[in-house]
Each structure stands twice: as structure tokens, then as C-alpha cells.
Amino acid sequence: MLSDVEKGNDLMLMRLTPVATLHTNYGQSSRPHNLKNGVAQGSVLAPTLCSVYTDDFPDTLSTKCIYADDVALTFSAPTFSQSEKNLTEDMATVQEYHPSGA
């Protein structure tokens, strides 16, 4: 038999489980599906998880532009070869940080 605390924890976990429902252009909807990975779009957890994901991103000479799970490196220099050299070095740094490219 579950204690009140255990019941409360089960209810809390059920509330935290993201659920997705697919909608069509014709007003039809699928039955709700529990998401097994990630968070639902618009979830309050998304900004926190994004911060965790990018917090220890390596230092680079380039400017990092981060949007969702995409990262772009930008660098401005007087010559193309200097920009290319710095971006290549920074890409190697990022590759060491994320060897799988994920």
C-alpha cells in the first residue's frame, strides 16, 4: 500500500510528464501521447534545460549566436584568411566539446 507521500509523488510525476496531442487542419485530434524524450514545446523547463546545455560551452574567439539547440560562430577580421583561421580553430574547440557533433 502506498503512503500519502508516495501517492503525492506519483501524482506530481504524472503532472510533469509532457503530453502531446496532434491536430489536423480538419479539426481532428489524436489521442494524447506521453513524450518519452525532451520537453513539450512551450514547456517552462525548456529555458532551464537550454541554460544547462549551453552553460559550459567552451570559450572561443568567435561570437556565439545560440538559438534553441543551434549554435553559430561568427568572427570579423580585416582579411578573409584571418577570419577563416580563427573560425577553423574555434570549430576544432567546439568539436572537442561535442565530439559527436550533437
N, C-alpha and C positions, 0 to 999 in steps of 0.2 A: 504494500500500500504506500502511495506517495504522500510525503508530508506536504503541508501547505507551501513551504518554501520551494520544494521540488516542483509542485504544480505551478507556482508562480514563475519559476524559471522556464518551464516548458512553454507557458503562455507567452512569456517575453520573447523566447526564441521564435515562436510561431509568428509573432508580430514583426520580427526583424527579417524573416525570410522574404526576400523580394519575390513578388509575383508579377507575371507579365500576362497580359491578355492581348491577343492580336485582333485588329479591327480591319474590316474591308471597306471599300468605297461604297458598298451596297448596304451598309448598316448592320452587317452580320459581325458577330464576335466569336472568338474561340473560347473554350473553357480556360480558366486561369491555369497557368503553369508556374510551378516553383522554379526560380532560377538557381542553378547549381553553381555557377561561376559569376564573378563580377557583382556589380550592383545595378539596380534598375536606373534608367535614365532619370535624372532629376532627384536622385536619392540624396539625402542630407549627408550620407557617408562619402559621396564622391569627392568633394573638396579635400576632406581629410586624407583619403587614400591617395589623391593626387599629390598632396604635400609629402606624404611618406615616400611615394615613388620618386619624387624629384629632390628630396632633401639632401641626399648625399651624392648628387650628381657631381662629377669631377669638375674642378676649376679648369677653365680654358681661356685662351686669349680672345677667342671669338665671343660675340654676344649670343646668348642662348634665347631663342624665342620658343616658348613652350605653350602648346595648346592641347589640352586633353592629354593623350598619350603620344603626341608627336613633338619632336624637338627639331628645330632648325638652327644651324650655326651660321652666323653672318660675321663678316670681317671686312673692314675697309682699309685699304693701304694705297700708297701712291702708285704702285705698279701691280699688274696682274700677277706676276710671278711671286711677289711678296704675299699677296692675298692667298694664292694657291698654296704656298709653303705653309703658312700659318693654319689654313683650313685643313690641310693634309695632316699636320701634327695634331691638331685638335680632334680630328676624326680618329686617329690612332689612339688617343687618350680615351675617347668615348668607346671605342671598340674594346679596349681593355676593361672598361667598366661594365659593358654589356657584350660579352663575347658572342652570345647567340644572335645579337642584332635585334633582340626583342625589346 
